[in-house]
Amino acid sequence: MNFVTIFMVMKMLNFIKGESGSGKTTYITNLLANMVKNGEKNILYIVPDQSSFDTQRTFLDLLGPKDSLNINVQGFTGLCDYIFSVNGSSGKIPLDDGGKSIIMSLAIDECQDNLPLFSHTKNKNELINLMLSAVSEYKTCNITSEKILETASEIEDETLKTKLKETCLIRDTFDALVSQSYVDPDDYITQGYNSLLENNIFKDYIIALDSFSGFTNVELEFLSKLMVDAKDFYITVNTDSTNNNELFFTTERTVNQLKKIARDNDVKIASPIVLAENHRFETSELIPILKNVYRIEKTSLDQGTNNILLYESKNKYTECDFVARNIRELIIDNDYTYQDIAVIYRQDNSYDGIIDSVFDKYNIPYFMDKEEDIFTKPLIKLVSSILETINNSYQRENVLNILKSGLMPFTSEEISLFENYILMWDIKGSNFKNDFIDNPQGLVSDFSDDDRKTLEIINKVRQGVINPLVDFQLKSKDTNATTITKNLYNLLLNYNIPESIVSMCETLEESGNLPLSEEQRRLWEILMNILDKMINLLSDKKLSLKEYTELLMLQFNNSTIAFIPKAMDEVVVSGVERVRMPQKKAVFVIGCNEGIFPQVPSANGVFTDSERKILLEKGMEVNDSVDELNYKEMYLAYYALTLPSHKLFVSYSTSNLQGELLTPSSLVREVKEIYPKVTTLSDYSLTADDMLWSKNSAFQFVANNIKSNSITEKTLENYFSQEENYKEKIATIKDTLQDNPIQIKDENIAEKLFGKDLFLSASQVETYHLCKFKYFCQYGLKAEERKKAEIDSLQYGTLTHYLLERFLREYKKTDFVSLSNKDIAKIISQYLNDYAVEELGGIDNKPARFKYLFYRIQDNAIKLLIHIIKELSQSEFVPTAFELNVGKDIPAYKLTLDDGSSLSVRGSVDRVDVMDKNGEKFVRVIDYKTGSKTFKIGDIMYGLNLQMLIYLSAIKANGKDYFGDNIVPCGVLYQPAKAKFVSSDDKNDSEKNLNEFDKNLRMNGIILNNDSVIIGMDSTEKAKYIPVKKSSRGGYTGADYLYDLSELGKIFKNIDDTLTEMAKTLHKGNIEYNPTKDFTSASDNYDACKYCPYLSICGYEDGKNCRNIAKLSRKEVMKMLQEEEEENA
């Protein structure tokens, strides 16, 4: 083609037509380049805004740096800026979407009393967006307010009439507010057009347009001015020769619109230049797609495909996995570069968090061509949380969001301490404004120096975040937008946010994450611009903080941040409407499900589809109807399918991430109609070879098929078993699947975790025998569950212990026998008040429920104490030690192991009672139990319920200095410490109620089979206080509770063996989950998994192996102990 010849013809409108890949862009760029080479210096080339940079680079390559300046490449936005720079502008600032939202909010407020229809919209943000959409539609369609009102007067439908009038009123008010200092970007092209009317700087230019499928009315008006004064006017059009009015509806309509402009302005229309030859496709398989897709009449080919592939995936994750595998194959086996490949989808953000994580797994560099909302970014989230905290009256979650933004000047450890504290003490609202005074450990008696230091740190955090916030709130009350904005900026400075951002950026740069570092800097600039706009737009307008927040949130919600490619060689991932890219060899069209790609269009905005048709009939040309939007969707699908030059991949899912069924879309069906035998694969056709395109994917395949015995899987398993970064993972997976006991294989690590010499509490022994893994988490890793300072069963027990201990310590038997119930109640009340002051720092600042539960304990404590006073009044045993510290008051219970290491058990005994008789000290250990737990002798065979027996054995072995010589262990007894409610049909049957009450508080446990001991404990005829009494036939009832000294010796020996075995197992690193469960009773006294905070990480499930506790009688236990003794002997 002789480009010079074409150039020399008279002024005309020239259409350059062709299908996708026919070389339209190449043709027009070469045409313009040759014009420049032949002396033309006035050329304007208009392309979509996102293509302008690449197009300038193309001309730079064709013409060099000097001659390329003769072609002015612009998008519509840049073109208007250029016109204003030459002709001069109003000097007004263009509004962005956030600024428009604020102005629209103000406009709606001004019109509120005159909006009978729209004033009922509950969500103001929705109304703002709806009105912005309506105003933008009016402007892009070049519909004046006069036209709107004229059309409204001709319409009978009252709802539509009202919509037109109210939207017109809002538009006029919006424009009036904008015109004071700003310019609406939707008016940009209109203003550019008006500027050209005064001085058309492109008169006698060669004008060319490329890569547009259609124009708005206002753009057409703008182009009409350019066309009339141009030397020549060229435009490329994507169409074919089939006159398919549906597929190419938009482009054909554009052709007709431009022809009308030409005819109306006496511009000649040249015969179209038709580019029939396709220059894109390097494989003949893709040409039938181009010629037949979405055509009414199409040709089906009876052949398979090598370069077109359909894929059916289970969901988006496996779909993206398919894409990644094939990209790796193209790179490794087909010598593709990453920049040769594109991934196209329909809906923006629909694959966020999925495709990027999968590509990272396969080590694929990629660029996601999209704009991201700024609302979730740390800096913006911080500012939002600051305002939400104040507006929501200092809710705990809002305060924590400020601290967790990653920008506050506190360490993660300090923030964690603060979070634990406010959750423990249920801090919220105004409580944040006062110094914290309660113990960071919760409801504990000892307020140590370490606790005070921790509290200082927590208060430092409180003061650092709350005090500036309160100051900001006070200064911003009853003031204007400018003052609030300046106060907010000063608050950020007070929080040292700029320094934190610099520090964060430096850390990111050191780790090699330059894009994320740059993002933080850009976010600070965006925020500063937003704050500047708040001042410029709202100035001295008086606002409450809530109103200010709503307007600022509009700015945030309408602000985005875009990214530029991180490297030259990357896969481009983009929504189809944003795609403007150089030729790609391979294209993956993903998400091709019904209603998704192509989308099912709907009439968005103020007007319904039927209303739009009425408006069109009245000559008011609004945006496309649903039918026309359908044609656009069809064209986008066609466009995506015809992008690649070598290979086309089309994929869809059978279900969404919620498990709901999906079906393939028309796009898939079109490909199948053209190629009935098209190659189709699915997740079910995967082989091992498909998973070997990266180490991570291969390892995932091995992990999913670890039980397989195939050669491939076993070879891969052996490979990863020797790879440094994977061998531990493989071993862990195999252990888990084979139910191998979890074990710390390095005994040195086990020793560091648990110690060579073990120092245990009785509760640790209990936890270990309930579940080794729980012991490992709780005492090895010290992973503690977050606590709350509340009157739960644990704190109930602590407080009850305090009341009983103090009373029995202060009042001897000779004192308390004469006390009346009223005296006891008065004493308990005083004790509670003392506890509140001494241990809780007072109770006035506690929540109402806390106070209620705290004082409710009083009634139970009085009843319990009266019962204990009665029991001790008739007993020969005297309370001698309270909260006896085994390990301090008397030496710890210590065992020496075979390897020379030791095990020591320490703890606290609630109460020790002693009976002096015949030169011997009979000792019993009392344990207060606020729960329903009872003593069962069979438990000791499972390492459970050992606490009191260990303490009794420790007293016998080490209690001489404390209790004196000749100690005789005579029992361990659980004293129920929670009075049960007793009901009776006969309210006067008080004696019966009293007997039932005493029965509920009767002690249970082990008692030495000795007459003096039994009678010394309970001399009543009915045995009100212990479960043993004389039988009328001789001997005792409740004999299962009685043991002689020899039997106690066997029990103590068994406990020693149990503790020794525990130490050996810990030293070996055995931390298996094998939870203890009791299925012998409805009460489920033992269920290690019930309420276990570590259940989610151990992997145990119901039905797996566990330690089932058998119900063992006294006789069975003693027989087992005897057999053990004989076996050891």
FIFIFI-194519 format. One record per residue (C-alpha): residue in three letters; x, y, z. Coordinates in steps of 0.02 Angstrom, whole numbers, plus 50000, padded with zeros to 5 digits. Each point is the difference from the previous one (the first is absolute). Example, Ala and Ser with C-alpha at 12.3 -4.5 7.8 and 13.67 -1.06 7.14 Angstrom:
2
ALA506154977550390 SER500695017249967 
//
This chain:
1129
MET500005000050000 ASN500665017249951 PHE499745010350159 VAL500525016149912 THR498654997849869 ILE498674998350134 PHE500685015150091 MET499855011149844 VAL498144997249973 MET498785013850046 LYS499355002750177 MET498904985450050 LEU499354989150140 ASN500984983849981 PHE499494983550081 ILE501324986550018 LYS499014984050028 GLY500534982750048 GLU499774985850119 SER501044997150155 GLY501794996649948 SER499825007449827 GLY501345013050038 LYS498945015750017 THR501135007750134 THR501574995549901 TYR499235007349843 ILE499525016750077 THR501655002250093 ASN501004996349842 LEU498875011649902 LEU500295014350122 ALA501874996350011 ASN500165001049810 MET499065016550001 VAL501295006950121 LYS501414993449891 ASN499215009349855 GLY499985016550091 GLU498355000150096 LYS500235008250171 ASN498225002250062 ILE499284983250051 LEU498864996150147 TYR499844981650045 ILE498644996050129 VAL500024983350090 PRO499264993650164 ASP500845008450150 GLN500834983950060 SER500804997349828 SER500795017049975 PHE501694995750078 ASP500254984049898 THR499455009049842 GLN501275014050028 ARG501344986850021 THR499474992049835 PHE500245016549906 LEU501655002750088 ASP500594983349929 LEU499325004149826 LEU500585018049983 GLY501305003650132 PRO499945013150137 LYS499915015349887 ASP498734995349867 SER498884990950122 LEU499605017050079 ASN499015004249842 ILE498664987750053 ASN499045005950153 VAL499384984050085 GLN498605003050126 GLY498564991750088 PHE498435010650021 THR500515005650174 GLY501765004649948 LEU499345008449844 CYS498905011750102 ASP501465004150115 TYR501035004249845 ILE498635011349932 PHE499865009350166 SER501895001950010 VAL500025008449829 ASN498375009750003 GLY500015003650184 SER498784993350128 SER498915006250141 GLY501334995050124 LYS498744989750095 ILE500544983650077 PRO499324983749927 LEU499024989850126 ASP500374981850028 ASP498674987250047 GLY500235003350185 GLY499795018649979 LYS498474997449892 SER499244989050135 ILE500205013950129 ILE499245013249887 MET498574988249958 SER499684997050184 LEU499885018850027 ALA498875001849849 ILE498804986750063 ASP499945008450170 GLU499545016649919 CYS498634991949895 GLN499354988550137 ASP498345009050024 ASN499624999149814 LEU500314981449974 PRO498364991050037 LEU500624984449910 PHE501854998650040 SER499935007150177 HIS499334983250058 THR501604991049952 LYS500684993250165 ASN501814997849951 LYS500705017149958 ASN501594992849923 GLU498944990149878 LEU499035015749956 ILE501615009849973 ASN500674986849881 LEU498324998949912 MET499935018849972 LEU501815000849943 SER499604986449874 ALA498475009649939 VAL500935016549983 SER501454991549911 GLU498794991649880 TYR499165016449959 LYS501675008349965 THR500814986149898 CYS498394998649899 ASN500025019049975 ILE498285002250077 THR499685017450066 SER498905004650148 GLU498805008449879 LYS499834983849904 ILE499684990250160 LEU498595011650055 GLU499285000849825 THR499934981049994 ALA499264999050174 SER498565011349945 GLU499584987949858 ILE499974984250107 GLU498444993150083 ASP500854987450115 GLU500055009450167 THR501474990150071 LEU501085003149846 LYS499455018349995 THR500515002050184 LYS501674991449969 LEU500405012149859 LYS499535015550100 GLU500934994950158 THR501584994449909 CYS499975016249901 LEU499865010250161 ILE501434990450079 ARG501065001949842 ASP499765018849996 THR500405001650185 PHE501524988849980 ASP500645010149852 ALA499755016350095 LEU501034993750146 VAL501354993049887 SER500155015749894 GLN500545010550149 SER501784993349998 TYR500054983649904 VAL499624991549837 ASP499094983549983 PRO501014987649894 ASP498374995249914 ASP499985018049934 TYR501804998849943 ILE499634995149820 THR498595012749988 GLN501185013650059 GLY501324993949880 TYR498735001149861 ASN499525017750050 SER501845004850003 LEU500214993149823 LEU498515010349944 GLU500965015550051 ASN501674994349932 ASN500174983249913 ILE501844996750023 PHE499834984349894 LYS499335008849845 ASP500734992149843 TYR500734985550101 ILE499994982049946 ILE498864992150133 ALA500034981350032 LEU499154988950130 ASP500394981950043 SER499384986350118 PHE498285007450037 SER498424989849984 GLY498835014450037 PHE499805017850065 THR498865009450117 ASN498925014049930 VAL501135013250075 GLU501534991649923 LEU499114999649831 GLU499655018750012 PHE501845002850040 LEU500534989349851 SER498815009349886 LYS500985016150030 LEU501644991149967 MET499314991949842 VAL499305016149926 ASP501655009350015 ALA501174985549965 LYS501054997649845 ASP499524981750006 PHE499144988850125 TYR500404981550025 ILE499254987250117 THR500264981350018 VAL498464989150022 ASN499944982150061 THR498704991349892 ASP499804986849866 SER499114997749835 THR498564989250065 ASN498935014950054 ASN499744991750168 ASN499005013850081 GLU500064992250173 LEU501854996250023 PHE500585016349921 PHE498495010350051 THR501045012950095 THR501325002349866 GLU498745000849859 ARG498995012850097 THR501605010150021 VAL500304999349812 ASN498245006349965 GLN500165013850130 LEU501635006249923 LYS499274999049824 LYS498545010850056 ILE501195012950074 ALA500975000049836 ARG498445002049893 ASP499315013750113 ASN501625009749981 ASP500354996749815 VAL501484988850035 LYS500254987249863 ILE499964981750051 ALA501324989549916 SER499774981949954 PRO500554989850150 ILE501724992450002 VAL499654981650038 LEU501404989550069 ALA499484982449955 GLU501604990850038 ASN500314994750180 HIS501745003550067 ARG499784994450179 PHE499694981449999 GLU501504988549982 THR498884984650003 SER498554996449884 GLU498984993050145 LEU499645017550067 ILE499305006849835 PRO498344990550012 ILE499765007650172 LEU500215017349924 LYS498824996349856 ASN498624990650091 VAL499895004550183 TYR498335008350043 ARG499464999549819 ILE498224995349956 GLU500644988349867 LYS501584990650046 THR501054985949932 SER500414985050108 LEU501654991249970 ASP500144981350020 GLN501755000050072 GLY500905000450165 THR501055014550064 ASN501815001650052 ASN500015018550036 ILE498285002450076 LEU499614992150168 LEU498465000050111 TYR500184996450184 GLU498674995450128 SER500565003550178 LYS499194996550167 ASN500185018150056 LYS501045015649976 TYR501484992950095 THR500204984849889 GLU499645010949849 CYS501455011550043 ASP501074984850034 PHE499634994149822 VAL500515017149933 ALA501625000050099 ARG500494982449946 ASN499755004149818 ILE500955016350014 ARG501484990650073 GLU499894987349859 LEU499985013849869 ILE501545007950080 ILE500994984150024 ASP499514989449849 ASN499485012949870 ASP501275014050026 TYR498685013050041 THR500415015050105 TYR498805005450136 GLN499595016049905 ASP499354989149858 ILE498554994550111 ALA498425008450063 VAL498614994550117 ILE498315008149967 TYR498454999950110 ARG498375009749999 GLN499705006550176 ASP501275010950089 ASN500634993050166 SER499114983349973 TYR501664990750009 ASP500855010750132 GLY500924989850129 ILE499854984349892 ILE500965002449840 ASP501405009450088 SER500244986650133 VAL500004986149868 PHE501235009449889 ASP501135002650151 LYS499944981350032 TYR500604996949822 ASN501285014350006 ILE499165009049855 PRO500355018849986 TYR498405009449961 PHE499235017249990 MET498185002050048 ASP499345014649898 LYS498725007050119 GLU499645014050122 GLU499874995650184 ASP498905008450129 ILE501035009250130 PHE498774996650139 THR500864984150058 LYS501755007349998 PRO500855002450171 LEU500095019049998 ILE498215002549944 LYS499394986650120 LEU500895009350140 VAL499135016549961 SER498324991249983 SER500254991350166 ILE500455016450086 LEU498355007849949 GLU498994984150030 THR500724998950177 ILE499335017250043 ASN498344998149909 ASN499704982950079 SER500425006150176 TYR501674991150014 GLN499484982449957 ARG501374987450036 GLU500124993549821 ASN500265017649931 VAL501405003750124 LEU500864983749957 ASN499855003949814 ILE500995015950029 LEU501374990450089 LYS500034985849874 SER500205011449850 GLY501864996550006 LEU500375018750008 MET499855004050184 PRO501615002750101 PHE499824984350106 THR500764982749987 SER498934985049961 GLU500354993450175 GLU499365016250079 ILE498444999549892 SER499704981850047 LEU500145004050185 PHE498785014349978 GLU498774989249902 ASN500074985850126 TYR499705012250142 ILE498495008849926 LEU499224983449952 MET500364992850172 TRP499225014650093 ASP498665003649869 ILE500615017849972 LYS498935010449883 GLY499255017249981 SER500485013350125 ASN501054987450100 PHE501385002849872 LYS500185018050059 ASN500584995250175 ASP501624991950055 PHE499854981250017 ILE500274993850178 ASP499534981549998 ASN501254985849996 PRO500534994449825 GLN499914982150063 GLY498155001750038 LEU499184995050162 VAL501564994350091 SER500525003950176 ASP501815004749970 PHE500375016749913 SER501854997249966 ASP501325012449944 ASP499964992149827 ASP498135002649994 ARG500235018350044 LYS501315002149863 THR498814991849876 LEU498605011650055 GLU501165014949971 ILE500294994249821 ILE498134997649972 ASN499625017350067 LYS501375007349891 VAL499094992849849 ARG498325006250065 GLN500665017550026 GLY500905000049832 VAL498464995649900 ILE498545006750104 ASN500625016750068 PRO500375007649828 LEU498344993049939 VAL499035008350141 ASP500935016349966 PHE499564998949815 GLN498174996850044 LEU499905015050116 LYS500845011849877 SER498884994149857 LYS498355002350089 ASP498805013149930 THR501215006249868 ASN500245000249811 ALA500744988249872 THR501655009449985 THR500324999450188 ILE499544981550011 THR501154995949855 LYS501465009450075 ASN499684991650168 LEU499984983049914 TYR501655003849914 ASN500775005450166 LEU499374984050081 LEU500924989949868 LEU501575010050038 ASN499734997150186 TYR499934981349964 ASN501645001749900 ILE499164992549847 PRO501175008049871 GLU501514992550090 SER499124983150011 ILE499685000249813 VAL501825003949964 SER500544986050115 MET498774987949919 CYS500625004649827 GLU501814997450050 THR499574982850070 LEU499074995349841 GLU501435006049891 GLU501264990150100 SER498974984449971 GLY499945003749814 ASN498165004949994 LEU500205016549908 PRO498225000849927 LEU499194998650171 SER501205013150068 GLU499525011849860 GLU498174996550034 GLN500165006450180 ARG500795016249942 ARG498655002449869 LEU498644996850129 TRP500695014050109 GLU499945011749849 ILE498224994349959 LEU499465003150180 MET500775017450001 ASN499115004049836 ILE498364993950074 LEU500225010750155 ASP500425015049891 LYS498404997049904 MET499004998950161 ILE500605017650040 ASN499775006749823 LEU498284992349977 LEU499265002950172 SER501025014550066 ASP499115008250147 LYS498454989049989 LYS499494995250177 LEU499964981250024 SER499854987550139 LEU501364986750007 LYS498734987249941 GLU499535010649849 TYR501845003249963 THR500364981450010 GLU498614995849877 LEU500705012349874 LEU501794994150024 MET499444982049978 LEU499225005049834 GLN501725006049947 PHE500814983950055 ASN498694989049917 ASN500225008949835 SER501895000450000 THR501074986649922 ILE501834996149977 ALA500664992649839 PHE501624990849969 ILE501274999749862 PRO500884984049941 LYS501424994750115 ALA501064992549860 MET500074998549811 ASP499684981349994 GLU498344996950088 VAL498354991749964 VAL498645013249982 VAL498414996250099 SER498585011649955 GLY498145002649987 VAL499434999549820 GLU499395018150000 ARG501735006250052 VAL500954989649873 ARG501055010549884 MET501564990149971 PRO501274995449867 GLN499754983649911 LYS500024984850115 LYS500454982649943 ALA498944991150130 VAL498425006250085 PHE499054991850142 VAL498185005350005 ILE499424995050174 GLY498385000350098 CYS498924995749848 ASN498454995750099 GLU498195004249965 GLY499615017750056 ILE501845003850035 PHE500895000449832 PRO499055006349905 GLN499095009350138 VAL498125000950009 PRO499725018749980 SER498705009450098 ALA499345017749993 ASN501125008850124 GLY499725017450063 VAL498445010150030 PHE498974993749853 THR499334982649968 ASP500174992249829 SER498195003649957 GLU500235018150054 ARG501525001649889 LYS499004994449851 ILE498675013250039 LEU501345013550010 LEU500764994549834 GLU498275001149920 LYS499895017950064 GLY501675004349920 MET501024999950160 GLU501514989249955 VAL500524991950164 ASN501244985850017 ASP499784983049923 SER498504989050035 VAL500204982350067 ASP499934993249822 GLU501425011449946 LEU501004995450154 ASN499784981849949 TYR500815003949834 LYS501445008350091 GLU500264984450107 MET499994989349845 TYR501315011249920 LEU501124999350155 ALA499944980949995 TYR500445000349815 TYR501415012150036 ALA500744988950135 LEU499924984349893 THR500895008549855 LEU501465007450098 PRO501294985849989 SER501104996549852 HIS500494982150043 LYS499004992050140 LEU498295002550078 PHE499494992850169 VAL498205001550061 SER499524994550175 TYR498494999650115 SER499514993050170 THR498654987650048 SER499705008450169 ASN500375016150090 LEU500955001550164 GLN498384997350097 GLY499714983449912 GLU498555006149893 LEU499914992349826 LEU500565010049849 THR499794996749814 PRO501105004749852 SER499525015949907 SER499575003549818 LEU501835003749972 VAL500424981750033 ARG498534994049899 GLU500545010749852 VAL501734992049998 LYS499234982650011 GLU498805003649856 ILE501455005449891 TYR501114985650058 PRO498884985750062 LYS501584989650026 VAL500965013750091 THR501234993450127 THR499155000650170 LEU500834996050166 SER499475000950181 ASP500674998250175 TYR499594981649989 SER501184997549852 LEU501525006150097 THR501534988850005 ALA501565000750105 ASP500945008049855 ASP498785014750002 MET500565004450176 LEU501885000649969 TRP500145017649932 SER500615007050165 LYS500684993150163 ASN498555006950100 SER498684992249888 ALA500944983549994 PHE500114999850189 GLN498145003750014 PHE499674985449883 VAL501074988550107 ALA499145005950158 ASN498294996549926 ASN500524982749940 ILE501194994550137 LYS499094983450019 SER500234995549818 ASN501234986249957 SER500285005049818 ILE501785002049940 THR499775018549962 GLU499315004450171 LYS501304989850090 THR501415007649897 LEU499385017450041 GLU499784995350182 ASN501804994050008 TYR500595015849914 PHE499135011750122 SER500524989350147 GLN501805005049960 GLU499645018349960 GLU500505011350145 ASN498455011249989 TYR498774985749981 LYS500624984750095 GLU499255005250166 LYS498335003649917 ILE499994982949918 ALA500424991550164 THR498615009550089 ILE498714995549868 LYS500474981550009 ASP499955000050189 THR498295008149998 LEU499264988049872 GLN500734984850085 ASP499415006250170 ASN501784999050062 PRO500205008050171 ILE500515018149989 GLN501765000950065 ILE501395012550023 LYS501344989949913 ASP501465010050068 GLU500114996050186 ASN501055015550027 ILE498525010649945 ALA498874990150116 GLU501195003350143 LYS500005018749961 LEU498115000349998 PHE499664989650155 GLY501665000450094 LYS501174985850049 ASP499465001750180 LEU498115001449997 PHE499125012050118 LEU498154996149991 SER498385004950081 ALA498654987450036 SER498915008249867 GLN501404997349873 VAL500004981550043 GLU498124999749973 THR500125009249834 TYR501364988449936 HIS498974984550034 LEU498465007849923 CYS500965003649838 LYS501875000949967 PHE499755012049856 LYS499015011950109 TYR501424999450126 PHE501245004049862 CYS498995015249943 GLN499625006650173 TYR501624996750093 GLY501274997249861 LEU499515013649878 LYS499125009950136 ALA498615003949878 GLU498705006750118 GLU498185003149963 ARG499495018150017 LYS499185002550169 LYS498575010950057 ALA499905007550174 GLU498304993450045 ILE499194989950137 ASP500094983249913 SER500174983050082 LEU501875002650026 GLN499805017050082 TYR498514993750099 GLY501134986650071 THR501405012450038 LEU498845011650094 THR499194985650096 HIS501734993850049 TYR500445017350063 LEU498445001450107 LEU500194982850078 GLU501875001550027 ARG499885016950083 PHE498584995150114 LEU500804983950059 ARG501675008650021 GLU499265014150105 TYR498724990250100 LYS500484984850102 LYS498804986250046 THR499685007850169 ASP499545016349912 PHE498884994649858 VAL498924987550093 SER499125014450086 LEU499715010649844 SER498215002649942 ASN499514999249817 LYS499795018950003 ASP501785001950067 ILE500664988849862 ALA499075009949867 LYS500745016150065 ILE501764992850000 ILE499834993449821 SER499345016749940 GLN501525008850074 TYR501174987249922 LEU499225003049829 ASN500235018850015 ASP501814997550055 TYR500324988449853 ALA499275012549878 VAL501175013650064 GLU501574989650025 GLU499924988649848 LEU498915009149874 GLY500475018150032 GLY498215003550051 ILE498414994849914 ASP499165016749964 ASN500825000949828 LYS499464982449951 PRO498534996149884 ALA498284997150078 ARG500004981449957 PHE501704997950083 LYS499335008050160 TYR498444989249996 LEU500984983749982 PHE501265005650130 TYR498745003350137 ARG498964985049954 ILE501414989350071 GLN499585006350174 ASP498434989450023 ASN500894984149947 ALA501525003750108 ILE498925002650155 LYS499084983549976 LEU501624990849965 LEU500895007550150 ILE498564995750117 HIS500124982049940 ILE501894999450025 ILE499845007650174 LYS498784986350045 GLU501174986849929 LEU501535006450093 SER499025002650160 GLN499704981350016 SER501684994649925 GLU501624996250091 PHE500975006449850 VAL500625017950013 PRO500395011249850 THR501885002650014 ALA500655006249834 PHE499165010849868 GLU500615001649821 LEU501504989450051 ASN501375003149871 VAL500814983649952 GLY501705005849944 LYS500115014550121 ASP499144996150166 ILE500574982249983 PRO501254993049874 ALA499354995649827 TYR499554982049961 LYS501564994049909 LEU500464984449902 THR501714995849929 LEU500014991849829 ASP501174986649934 ASP501005012549894 GLY500355010950151 SER498705013249957 SER498595003750119 LEU498165003850006 SER499255011650129 VAL498165003250032 ARG499495016250081 GLY498325007450039 SER498795006750128 VAL498904989950117 ASP498335008350043 ARG499974993650178 VAL500904987350109 ASP499124993450156 VAL500914990850139 MET499364988650139 ASP501244997050143 LYS499664983050075 ASN501064987650095 GLY501605009049954 GLU499624999749814 LYS499495013949883 PHE498624994349885 VAL500015011449848 ARG498635002549873 VAL500035011349849 ILE498445009949954 ASP499695006749825 TYR498585012149968 LYS499084995949839 THR498805012749925 GLY499624988249856 SER499114983349996 LYS501574989349998 THR500034984850114 PHE501434988750048 LYS500104983349907 ILE501404988350048 GLY500114993149824 ASP500615017049937 ILE501724997550076 MET500354985849878 TYR499905013049861 GLY501075013150087 LEU498495010450048 ASN499345006950164 LEU501744998550077 GLN500155017450071 MET499444997150179 LEU500854983150010 ILE501655007849944 TYR499835013550132 LEU499574987250136 SER501514989749950 ALA501085015850003 ILE499385004450176 LYS500394982550062 ALA501745000449922 ASN500485018250029 GLY498805007350128 LYS500944996050160 ASP500665017650029 TYR498295007549971 PHE498854987550085 GLY501154990350116 ASP500464981750015 ASN498964984449976 ILE498955006149853 VAL498674987549949 PRO499155003449832 CYS498164997050029 GLY499095006849851 VAL499675012049860 LEU498275007549992 TYR499115010849873 GLN498905012850085 PRO498615005949883 ALA500075019050009 LYS498455004649904 ALA498334997850085 LYS498704992349887 PHE498235006649994 VAL498814988450093 SER498175000049954 SER498544992450090 ASP498164998949969 ASP499725003450184 LYS500755016850041 ASN499854996150186 ASP501034984249985 SER501575009350057 GLU500814984950084 LYS499904990049841 ASN500735014549901 LEU501405001950126 ASN500444981549991 GLU500035000849810 PHE501095015550008 ASP501254991450117 LYS500004984849887 ASN500495010849851 LEU501475007150099 ARG500604983250065 MET501864997249969 ASN500654985549895 GLY501714992549969 ILE501184987850087 ILE499944996650187 LEU501194989750106 ASN499124984250061 ASN500235004150183 ASP498615001450129 SER500785015050085 VAL500205008949836 ILE498254996449938 ILE499175005150163 GLY501205014650017 MET499375006549833 ASP498154996950024 SER499224995450166 THR498215002349940 GLU498874984949988 LYS499525003249820 ALA501745004549938 LYS499515017349941 TYR501765005449953 ILE500954985049927 PRO499384985749891 VAL500374986850133 LYS498974994950152 LYS499834985350117 SER498864986249939 SER498704992050113 ARG500724983349946 GLY501765004950050 GLY501375008249899 TYR499675015449892 THR498935004749854 GLY500955008849863 ALA501434987850015 ASP500605004749824 TYR500645016350076 LEU501044991050133 TYR501834995049976 ASP501294993450122 LEU501775006550009 SER500674985949892 GLU498775004249863 LEU500415018450013 GLY501834995149979 LYS499594990949839 ILE499055015249937 PHE501475011550041 LYS501194988049911 ASN498895000049845 ILE500005019050000 ASP501905000150006 ASP500064988249851 THR498755010849905 LEU501015015850029 THR501624991449952 GLU499254993749837 MET499335017549963 ALA501755007350019 LYS500784986849887 THR498695002749866 LEU500235018950001 HIS501884998149988 LYS499714989449843 GLY498915013749925 ASN498404989849993 ILE498605012749981 GLU498704989549909 TYR498185004450004 ASN499134985550082 PRO498665008750103 THR499244992250154 LYS498124997649991 ASP498794993050126 PHE498534991149922 THR499504990950159 SER498865013450068 ALA498805013149935 SER500955013750092 ASP501534998349887 ASN501195003750143 TYR501434998449877 ASP499995006049821 ALA501675007549955 CYS499295007449840 LYS498535008850080 TYR500375018750006 CYS501814996649949 PRO500735015949922 TYR501244989849897 LEU498754988549916 SER500095009549836 ILE501874996949980 CYS500274982250062 GLY499034991549861 TYR499024988450114 GLU498274995249941 ASP498634989850082 GLY500234981849959 LYS501905000250010 ASN500924990850136 CYS499815006750175 ARG500294994050179 ASN498344993150053 ILE499834999950189 ALA499294983850064 LYS498955000050157 LEU501104991050127 SER499414994950172 ARG501065001050156 LYS500264981249992 GLU500595000649818 VAL501195014350035 MET500814991750149 LYS500174983849903 MET500885009249859 LEU501165008750123 GLN500394983350083 GLU500414992249832 GLU501135014649956 GLU500914998250166 GLU500274981449971 GLU500565002949822 ASN501265013450054 ALA500634988750138 
//
